[in-house]
């Protein structure tokens, strides 16, 4: 998955380590990690859009689609969102990671 402006807020290395235990072929592991990354980013975008006033959605999504890696996107969100959006993103990312890890652990049994 391409780099985005919020990758530094979403830490998924623990999931990568857990998947390594399964000794999956590299293409399967990459596919699973790609799905996890995609799902996580979709959840985070949902958090962002839930906090961002509706009148800024189109502007944000246009900028994000054009340059998803642009660090100015986070500055834009901080300016337009009254709550601490970085904290909200981190909280949601931790919840998602915990859910995924729980599913991985459950599959071992």
N, C-alpha and C positions, 0 to 999 in steps of 0.2 A: 504494500500500500504506500502511496506517496506520502511524503512528510507533510504534516499540517502544523499550523501555528500553536496547537495545543498538545502536541506530542510530549512535551516536557512535563505536562500535568498528568499524563496517563502512563503509568508504569506497569508493564505487562511481563517483565522478565521472569517473575515467579511462575507464571503460567507456562512459559517456554521451558523452564526447568522441569516442571511437573510433566509436561508432555514428553520430555526426553526419556523419562523412565520407561515409556511404552515401546521404545526402540522401533518407532514407525519409519517407513521409508521417507526419505527427505521430502519428496513431492507431496506425500500425504500430510506430513507435519506442516509444511508450508501452506497447504490448502487450509488446514484447520486454523492455523495462526492468522491467515488472511481473513477467514470468516470471523474469528474473534475480534480482530482489529476493526473490520467493517462494522460489526454489530456494536462494538464499544463506541466507535465514532458516531454511529447513528443515535445511540442513547445520549451521548454528550451533546450532539446538535439539538436534540429534543430539549435537553436542559437549558441550553442557550436560548432557544426560541421561546421557551416558556417564561424566561426571565426578561428577554428583550422586548420592549414595547413593539406592538404589531407594526407601527408605522416605520420601523427600521428593519423589518424582516427582509424585504426585497433588496434593500441596499446591502445588507450584510451578506445575504445569499449570493448576490451578484459578485461581490468582492471575493467571497470565499471560493466560488466556482472559478473565478479568473486566476486567483493566486492563493491556494489553500495554505501555503507555507508562510505567507506574509505576516510577520510579527505585529504589524500595525492593526491587524484584525483584533488582537487581544486589547490593544489600546482603545480601539473603537468600542468594543464591548464594555470595557471599564468605564468609558465616558457615558455610555447610553443606559447602562444597567445600574440601578441604585444599590443592589446587594453586592457582596463580594463574589463575583462570578468565578474567579479562580478557585476559591474555596468550594463553591458549589460543584464545579467540575471535578475537583479532587475527591470530594465526598461521593459523587456518583460513580466515578471511576473505581474507587475502592469497593463500593457495593457490587458493581458488576464483576470485578476481579474475584471477590469473595464467592459470588454465586457460581462463577465458572470453575473456580478451584474446588468448591463443594461438589459440583457435578463430576469433575475429574476424579476426586477421591471416592465418590460413590461408585463410579464405574470400576474401580479396582476390586470391589467386594464381590 
